[in-house]
Amino acid sequence: MNADLIVSGGEVLDPGAGLTGRLDIAIRNGRVVDVAADLASRYQGTLLDVSGAFVFPGLVDIHTHCYWGGTCVGLRPDPFSSTTGVTTWIDAGSAGAWNLAGFRELIIERSQARVRAFVNISGIGLTASAPFTHELDNMSYCNQGALRRVLDAHNDIVVGIKVRMGNRANGIEPLRLALETAEAAHLPVMVHIGDTPPDVTEIFALLRPGDIVTHCYHDKGMRLVSDSGVVLEQALDARERGILFDVGHGRTDFSWRVAEALLAQGFVPDVISSDISWVSVGAPNVDLPTSMTKFLHLGLSISDILRCVTDRAASAVRLAEDVGTLRPGARADLAVFRIAEGSFPLRDSMGEERIATRAFQHQLTIIRGQPLAPVRTDPPPPYIENSADILSARPGMSAN
Ligand SMILES: [Zn+2]
């Protein structure tokens, strides 16, 4: 039998599909056609030897900001796919009703990675989001009629509606509008939690099963532990009702102490995401493998972590048939990693450090059966203050 590519000799790990062990993967026309031992003897095609490395499904990052050129903090996905193994990028609300068409044409249609969007409840999206301004400063930006029509026109690229709840968000109303529109369009809502008001009690009471709470380990007003470090009843109730909790590490949204307290009480993430953007990728140096390594340090197993960035992440955005899995028929998106041993200092958003002894180390990204060569990135935009630090922290990322 013929294959375009046979990825051979690696340690396959796809806990969502129950695939584990020394297996080969045969790929044809951008799809996985077979996963089994010794396929090199049964298929003819280009052989890629990845002996000694892990082969994971391509990673699915459900909280990213990749509207480069259309929003102030967005970066292009492909350069970061080539260094992180992220093959499916879900943008979390960079585009709103009034600029989603640009996101489609400039980013989705021009990227090798698969890109999809949570659309912002605010029509302007994150055009000039924090730290510069706020998309909910003016409630007239939340035009439900416009959003409904845009959702109809672009339902093939939209996975949900994003709303940022915090003390600049004009109370609970934007969440109410997001849920109303999402309900009519049969979509989930991703809600950012930040500084109070409103209170998480008020927010969680409105959410439906399948809605996603992002930034669940931050140390802001809406933190999910009490002052004495006990997980909030409201968070446990929400989880019980099927609401999903996502890491969304980002620049300001991950605290070692909060994560340690929550994990000690069994409050593990449903999904691990990076919230990667030009303001998070430098300090605290966030990309998805870094976020995954932090959870390895916190005691999750490699399999548990993988489920949070493959099949469970894909299910949360209803793409599980196609991505986040190596099952035959799925897109041939693969991430080749090693687990490095050594001493890896890792800071949280407050600058607090832990030293991990193991780290996810990216080797290669394959998208639709094609190994992705390193892709040069643009430099960070000139208004990003620490752009020099960002480039020096990422030596593979030399600017054009
Ligand atoms: Zn974000």
Residues whose N, C-alpha, C, O or C-beta is under 5 A from the ligand:
A	BS01	ZN	A92 D275
